[in-house]
Amino acid sequence: MVTGYAPAQAHGAFDLPEASWLVASPKAGLVYVLGELETGLWGVYRAVRGPVNGQWERVATGETGGPFPCHAVLMGNLLLVAHYGNGSVTALGLDAGGLPERAITAIAPSVGAHAHALLPYDTAHLLVVDLGREVLELYRKNSHPQVPLLLEATLELGDSSRGIGPRHIALHPKLPLAYVVTEYSNELLVVELSLFPPSLKLKFRVSLLPGGWSEPSFAGTVKVTPDGNFLLATNRGHDSVVSFSLAEGQPTSAVWTPSGGHWPRDATLSANGDILAVANQKSNNVAVFGRNLRTGALTPRDLYPVAGASCVVFQGDNETPTLDCFDNTL
């Protein structure tokens, strides 16, 4: 499944204006789509089963409660939405069928804040990346319905001499480590996490670009393989996927592979990590790579046209993207 910034091109598309991010809920059989507008929108879609699969019907729509929603995650019975426009995070309660029924401000707006990525650390803790304030924050889920999140720790990621623009985050599946990619400095930051007591500690930073590269480039996204042996990140401008080996969580031995297009905004791995799909926004395509589980090597496999591709997600447990959705996207 893919979203993009171009107008809907075919029947059955995710027809929400400015659709830029989606979250799939296989359990509920629903897909949640964000419309990145000043008055933020959410849409809930269900697959239409029939002679032509891969089409979607919108079953509910509402406002996210903030400007320019850019990222969302599911956490228990909540859909959490990050707003780039003012840094707020909204918690949308979900009913038994998975439909949003109420909205609560979980993190209040603040001056200069641009909440950009959310990631549950476990069932009770949430990590928030703020690109504007250049911080990583750890929140604990609260039982009080009007105060769903409590701040437990803050780590300043910024460099006093320059803006770094922390953008997206991934977790190591076996170690208490988080990996943050920075949009402006094109770096990977390794952060150590602790819950008892709550703390965040910057351990290491490394460039996502090869030595000698001097042209503009901006990190896109970051993923860690299910076995914890490799980390992959995208570079918009250098137009590459960089793969690091993870030795006890430490990134080493970087290898760069062309992303298959221009401006790789997003990427996702299949359930066992043997397929990588990359959304190349400015070349209007999604590139699919086979991936060697032992060496991490990427091999180009397929290329699919998607206007303004911005977010790509594997549907359910499928080992290949739902290809007939690619032409039915925004």
C-alpha positions in Angstrom: 0.0 0.0 0.0 1.3 3.4 -0.9 0.3 7.0 -0.4 1.5 10.0 -2.4 1.0 13.7 -2.8 -0.4 13.7 -6.4 -4.2 13.8 -7.0 -6.1 10.5 -7.0 -5.5 8.7 -10.3 -7.9 5.8 -10.3 -11.1 4.4 -8.8 -10.6 3.0 -5.3 -7.8 5.3 -4.3 -7.2 6.6 -0.8 -9.1 9.8 -1.8 -8.1 11.9 1.2 -6.6 15.3 0.2 -2.8 15.5 0.6 -2.6 11.9 1.8 1.0 11.5 3.1 1.0 8.7 5.7 -0.8 5.5 6.4 -1.0 3.0 9.1 -2.4 -0.5 8.6 -4.3 -2.5 11.2 -4.5 -6.1 10.0 -6.4 -7.1 13.1 -9.2 -4.6 12.4 -8.9 -5.0 8.6 -8.5 -1.2 8.3 -6.1 1.4 7.0 -5.7 4.8 8.6 -4.6 7.6 6.3 -3.5 11.2 7.2 -4.3 14.3 5.1 -1.4 16.7 5.7 -3.4 19.9 5.6 -3.5 23.0 7.9 -6.7 21.5 9.3 -5.4 18.0 9.6 -7.6 15.1 8.4 -7.8 11.4 9.1 -9.6 8.8 6.9 -10.3 5.2 7.7 -10.4 2.7 4.7 -11.5 -0.9 4.3 -10.5 -3.0 1.3 -13.2 -3.7 -1.2 -13.4 -7.4 -2.0 -14.7 -8.4 -5.4 -13.7 -9.0 -9.0 -10.9 -6.4 -8.6 -9.0 -6.4 -5.4 -6.8 -3.6 -4.2 -9.6 -1.0 -4.1 -10.5 0.9 -1.0 -13.7 2.4 0.4 -13.6 5.2 3.0 -15.7 4.3 6.0 -15.0 7.3 8.2 -13.3 10.7 8.2 -12.6 13.4 10.8 -10.1 16.0 11.9 -6.9 15.1 13.7 -7.0 18.1 16.0 -3.9 19.9 14.8 -2.2 21.3 11.7 -0.3 19.3 9.1 -0.4 15.8 10.6 2.7 13.9 9.2 3.0 10.6 11.2 0.8 8.2 13.2 1.1 4.9 15.0 -1.2 2.5 16.7 -0.7 2.0 20.5 -3.2 -0.3 22.1 -6.7 1.2 21.6 -5.3 4.6 20.5 -4.3 6.1 17.1 -1.5 8.6 18.0 -1.0 11.4 15.4 2.0 13.8 15.3 1.4 17.3 13.9 4.3 19.0 12.2 2.5 22.3 12.2 2.6 22.9 16.0 4.3 19.9 17.6 1.2 18.6 19.2 0.3 14.9 19.4 -3.4 13.8 19.4 -4.7 10.5 20.8 -7.7 9.2 18.9 -9.5 6.6 20.9 -10.7 3.6 18.8 -13.9 1.7 19.3 -14.2 -2.1 19.2 -14.4 -2.0 15.5 -11.2 0.1 15.1 -13.0 3.4 14.3 -11.9 6.7 16.0 -14.5 7.9 18.4 -12.9 10.7 20.4 -9.8 12.9 20.2 -7.6 14.1 23.1 -4.5 16.3 23.1 -1.8 14.0 24.4 1.1 16.4 23.9 0.3 20.2 23.8 1.5 22.5 21.0 4.7 24.5 21.7 6.6 27.3 20.0 9.0 26.0 17.4 8.0 22.4 17.8 7.5 20.1 14.8 6.6 16.6 16.0 7.7 14.4 13.1 7.8 10.7 14.2 6.3 8.5 16.9 7.4 5.0 17.9 6.1 2.8 20.7 9.0 1.4 22.7 6.7 -1.2 24.4 3.0 -1.3 25.3 3.4 1.4 27.9 6.1 3.8 26.5 6.3 6.1 23.4 9.2 7.8 21.8 8.6 11.2 20.1 11.0 12.8 17.6 10.6 16.6 17.4 12.4 18.0 14.3 11.8 21.7 15.3 13.0 21.5 18.9 15.6 18.9 18.0 14.8 16.6 20.9 13.9 13.0 21.5 11.4 12.5 24.2 10.2 9.4 26.2 6.6 9.3 27.4 4.7 6.8 29.5 1.2 5.8 28.8 -1.1 7.1 31.6 -4.4 5.5 32.8 -6.1 8.9 33.2 -8.3 9.3 30.1 -7.7 13.1 29.9 -3.9 12.9 30.2 -2.9 9.9 28.1 0.9 10.5 28.1 3.3 11.6 30.8 6.8 12.9 29.9 9.6 10.8 31.5 12.9 11.8 29.7 14.2 14.3 27.2 17.4 14.2 25.1 18.6 17.2 23.3 20.0 16.0 19.9 20.9 19.4 18.3 24.3 20.7 17.6 24.9 24.2 18.8 26.7 25.1 15.6 24.0 23.9 13.1 20.5 22.5 12.9 20.4 18.7 12.4 16.7 18.1 11.9 15.9 14.8 13.6 13.3 13.1 11.4 12.6 9.4 11.9 13.4 6.7 14.4 13.8 2.9 14.6 14.4 0.4 17.4 16.8 -2.5 17.8 14.7 -5.6 18.3 17.0 -7.1 21.0 18.9 -4.2 22.5 17.8 -1.1 24.4 18.9 1.1 21.4 17.1 3.6 19.2 18.4 5.0 15.9 17.4 8.5 14.7 18.1 9.9 11.3 18.6 13.6 10.9 17.2 15.5 7.9 19.6 18.4 7.7 22.9 16.9 8.8 22.2 13.5 7.1 23.4 11.6 10.1 22.5 8.5 12.1 22.3 8.9 15.9 22.5 5.9 18.2 20.6 6.4 21.5 20.6 4.2 24.6 17.3 3.8 26.4 16.5 3.0 30.0 13.1 2.7 31.7 14.3 2.3 35.3 15.1 5.0 35.8 13.8 6.6 32.6 16.8 8.0 30.6 18.0 8.7 27.0 21.7 8.9 26.2 23.4 9.7 22.9 26.0 7.0 22.3 27.3 7.5 18.8 26.8 9.4 15.5 27.8 8.6 12.0 27.2 10.2 8.6 24.8 8.5 6.2 26.7 9.7 3.2 29.9 8.4 1.6 33.1 10.4 2.1 33.6 13.1 -0.4 29.9 13.7 -1.1 29.3 17.5 -1.1 26.0 18.0 -2.8 22.7 18.6 -0.9 21.2 15.5 0.7 18.6 14.9 3.4 17.9 11.7 5.3 14.5 10.2 4.6 13.8 7.2 6.9 15.4 4.4 8.9 14.6 0.7 9.4 16.3 -2.1 11.4 16.0 -5.6 10.1 13.9 -8.1 12.1 17.0 -10.1 13.1 18.8 -6.9 14.4 21.8 -7.5 12.2 21.4 -4.6 9.8 20.2 -1.0 9.6 19.0 0.7 6.4 18.4 4.4 5.8 17.5 6.5 2.8 19.2 9.6 1.5 17.2 12.1 -0.5 19.5 13.9 -2.8 22.2 11.3 -2.8 19.3 9.0 -3.8 20.6 5.9 -2.1 19.8 3.3 0.5 22.7 2.9 3.0 23.0 -0.4 4.8 25.0 -0.8 8.0 26.0 -4.0 9.7 25.1 -3.8 13.4 27.8 -5.3 15.6 26.2 -5.4 19.1 24.0 -2.5 17.9 26.9 -0.4 16.6 26.6 0.6 12.9 29.7 -0.4 10.9 30.6 -1.3 7.3 28.3 1.0 5.3 27.3 0.0 1.8 25.4 2.3 -0.5 22.8 1.2 -3.2 21.0 3.5 -5.6 17.4 3.9 -4.5 15.9 3.2 -7.9 14.6 6.7 -8.3 14.8 10.3 -7.0 14.1 11.5 -3.4 13.6 8.2 -1.4 11.2 9.6 1.2 10.1 6.3 2.8 11.0 2.6 2.8 9.7 -0.6 4.4 10.9 -4.1 5.0 8.8 -7.3 4.5 8.0 -9.4 7.6 11.2 -11.5 7.5 13.3 -8.7 6.0 14.0 -10.3 2.6 12.3 -7.6 0.6 12.7 -3.8 0.7 10.3 -1.3 -0.9 11.4 2.3 -1.4 9.1 5.2 -2.1 10.9 7.6 -4.5 8.8 10.8 -4.2 10.1 13.0 -7.0 10.6 10.3 -9.6 7.0 9.0 -8.9 7.9 5.4 -8.3 8.3 2.6 -5.8 11.4 0.4 -6.2 11.4 -3.1 -4.8 14.6 -4.9 -3.9 15.4 -8.4 -2.9 17.6 -8.6 0.2 20.1 -11.2 1.1 19.4 -12.1 4.8 23.0 -13.2 5.5 25.0 -10.4 3.7 22.4 -7.6 3.6 23.0 -7.1 -0.1 20.2 -5.4 -2.1 19.2 -6.6 -5.6 16.8 -4.5 -7.7 13.7 -6.5 -8.5 10.7 -4.3 -9.7 9.8 -0.7 -10.3 6.2 0.6 -10.0 4.8 4.0 -11.0 3.3 5.9 -8.1 2.7 9.7 -8.4 4.4 11.5 -5.5 5.1 8.3 -3.5 5.4 9.3 0.1 4.7 6.2 2.3 4.8 2.5 1.6 3.5 -0.3 3.8 3.3 -4.1 3.3 -0.2 -5.3 3.7 -0.8 -7.9 6.4 1.8 -10.7 6.3 2.3 -10.6 2.6 5.9 -10.9 1.5 5.3 -8.6 -1.5 3.5 -5.2 -1.6 -0.1 -5.2 -2.7 0.8 -4.3 -6.3 -2.7 -3.5 -7.5 -2.8 -0.7 -4.9 0.1 1.1 -6.4 -1.9 2.6 -9.3 -4.8 3.4 -6.9 -3.0 5.8 -4.6 -3.0 9.5 -3.9 
